[in-house]
Amino acid sequence: MPWFYLLLAGVLEIGWPVGLKIAQSSGSRWSGVLIALAFMAASGFMLWMAQRHIPLGTAYAVWTGIGAAGTFLVGILAFGDAASVGRLAGVAMIVGGVVTLKLASA
């Protein structure tokens, strides 16, 4: 169950940068900020739940890795961010590191 909490925390981590991006749009500043705050709180709570059984460094690295890779993907798909080979390779390394941490903690 702790790894489920951590996976959920990482997925929720994607929501707050998206909320801040939404807040940059005309007329949706406060709704975007509120979305960001809600996702921050939910993500932080799930991280707290996961850290009860997963070492701090592992939990934090996995949490931020999922959030970074997921936000990168949302940026490409929803906001037209660039998808260059170098950027994709960098995210692949992040994902590889997250998988390695999971395998090493088994």
C-alpha positions in Angstrom: 0.0 0.0 0.0 2.8 2.5 0.6 3.9 2.3 -3.0 0.4 2.9 -4.1 0.3 6.1 -1.9 3.6 7.1 -3.4 2.4 6.6 -7.0 -0.7 8.5 -6.2 1.3 11.3 -4.6 3.5 11.5 -7.8 0.5 11.7 -10.1 -1.1 14.4 -7.9 2.2 16.2 -8.0 1.5 16.9 -11.7 -1.6 18.9 -10.8 -0.1 21.8 -9.1 2.3 23.0 -11.9 -0.7 22.6 -14.3 -2.8 24.7 -11.9 -0.1 27.4 -11.9 0.0 27.3 -15.7 -3.8 27.7 -15.8 -3.4 30.7 -13.4 -1.4 32.5 -16.1 -4.5 32.5 -18.4 -6.6 35.6 -18.4 -9.6 35.3 -16.2 -8.6 32.1 -14.4 -5.9 33.3 -12.0 -7.6 32.5 -8.8 -9.1 29.2 -10.0 -5.7 28.1 -11.2 -4.1 29.0 -7.9 -6.8 27.1 -6.0 -6.3 24.1 -8.2 -2.6 24.2 -7.5 -3.1 24.5 -3.8 -5.5 21.6 -3.7 -3.1 19.3 -5.6 -0.2 20.4 -3.4 -2.2 19.5 -0.3 -3.4 16.1 -1.7 0.1 15.2 -3.0 1.8 16.2 0.2 -0.7 14.1 2.2 -0.1 11.0 0.0 3.7 11.5 0.3 3.3 11.7 4.1 1.4 8.4 4.0 4.0 6.7 1.8 6.9 7.9 4.0 5.6 6.0 6.9 7.0 2.8 5.3 9.3 4.0 2.5 12.7 5.6 3.2 12.7 9.4 3.0 15.2 9.7 0.1 13.6 7.0 -2.0 10.1 8.4 -1.5 11.1 12.0 -2.3 13.1 11.0 -5.4 10.3 8.8 -6.7 7.7 11.5 -5.9 9.5 14.3 -7.7 10.5 12.0 -10.6 6.9 11.0 -11.3 5.9 14.6 -11.0 8.6 15.9 -13.3 8.1 13.3 -16.0 4.3 13.6 -15.8 4.4 17.4 -15.9 6.8 17.2 -18.9 4.3 14.9 -20.7 1.3 17.2 -19.9 3.4 20.2 -21.1 3.9 18.5 -24.5 0.4 17.2 -24.9 -1.7 20.0 -23.5 0.5 23.2 -23.8 2.6 22.6 -26.9 6.0 22.4 -25.2 8.9 21.2 -27.3 9.6 17.4 -27.5 13.2 17.4 -28.7 15.4 14.3 -28.5 17.5 15.7 -25.7 14.4 16.6 -23.6 12.9 13.1 -24.1 16.3 11.5 -23.3 16.4 13.5 -20.0 13.0 12.4 -19.0 13.8 8.8 -19.9 16.8 9.0 -17.5 14.5 10.3 -14.7 12.0 7.5 -15.3 14.9 5.0 -15.3 16.1 6.4 -12.0 12.6 6.0 -10.5 12.4 2.4 -11.7 15.9 1.7 -10.3 14.9 3.1 -6.9 11.8 0.9 -6.8 13.7 -2.2 -7.7 16.5 -1.5 -5.2 14.0 -1.1 -2.4 12.4 -4.5 -2.9 
